[in-house]
């Protein structure tokens, strides 16, 4: 077969493998472009970037040349670099819509404003159903797509309420309890406010002379546990910028358990979050610090896993593989931003919640009481997105 037949079970695998083999067997010697094709594609969407305009232009040319060898033609380009857009528009006349029209681009579920270089969220709520059933509730709460967990303090509330519905043994087409329906109705009316919120894409890192650290926070409540990660950058002029990178949340299990165990699960979730972020950043490595407000969790992590029972030992071992004991520090509950996501807050509160968006105040202070380590100073501040079509 010389074509991928869509509809067969192996179609998606063959399509991705064809793209990867094109990169591996290319005659182009640019290893950076090969790495981008292997790691920065999600199906047919490419989203990547570099630390300067010149490098971005070179990367765009090399990626395009490599994929053309396999019959893949990149199109629907979008970038926050106007110079790159102009270069692409003059390089081909054979493909219509070579540059995406307009400043808002849908990039992997988010809306990217290329002019101002920020993300916004699409809140597409339909008219609420007359009878709010379990099925209708799940459909309604799933309309907000937040892959990075930037809106986690608001979205975790709907997960908690859905768990309450399960506890009530409600059928899929049965009306949910009034107590949940009233809370969801109030929360739903505020969700429209999120469509006007803007989140900077660039983390503020990568400037020559700047120093970046990564800080991850973990917290748990009786209803949920969460982890959130920030980039703290000391600029060469002495300013400190703190940017939210990503977060993860989970509701507590239906079977009740102790709060210290949930705090340990939050630390375990933080380790998973760090692993995912570092894998996506490939060669980028920064000093890493972890924070929790649970002294019991700290004591568990500081000791060898063999000292503890199976539940604790397994999680401690997994945590220590990513976040060694020396990385961990104690933070007061009122200064822990993960507390927002473990308890949940309303969308209106989230919009102006300084602790969530910029982390605790001590991160921007001059008192660096946490340990200092060396890091590799490199980042991404220019980016582009594209899609390919088979020739």
Buried (B, 14 or more C-beta within 10 A) or exposed (E): EEEBEEEEEEEEEBBBEBBBEBBEEBEBEBEBBBBBBEBBBEEBBBBBBBBEBEEBBBBBBBBBBBBBEBEBBBBBBBBBBEEBBEBBEEEEEEEEEBBBEEEBBEBBEBBBBBEEBBBBBBBEEEEEEEEBBBBBBEEBBEEBBBEBBBBBBBBBBBBBBBBBBEEEEBEEEBBBBEEBBEBBEEBBEBBEBBBEBEBBBBBBBBBEEBBBBBBBBBBBBEBBBBBBBBBBBBBEEEEBBBBBBBBBBBBBEEEEEEBBBBBBBBBBBBBBBBBEBBEEBEEBBBBBBBBBBBEBBBEBBEBEBEEBEEEBBEBBEBBBEBBEBEBBBEBEEEBBBBBBBBBBBBBBBBBEBEBBBBBBEBBBEEEEEBEEEEBEBBBBBBBBBBBBEEE
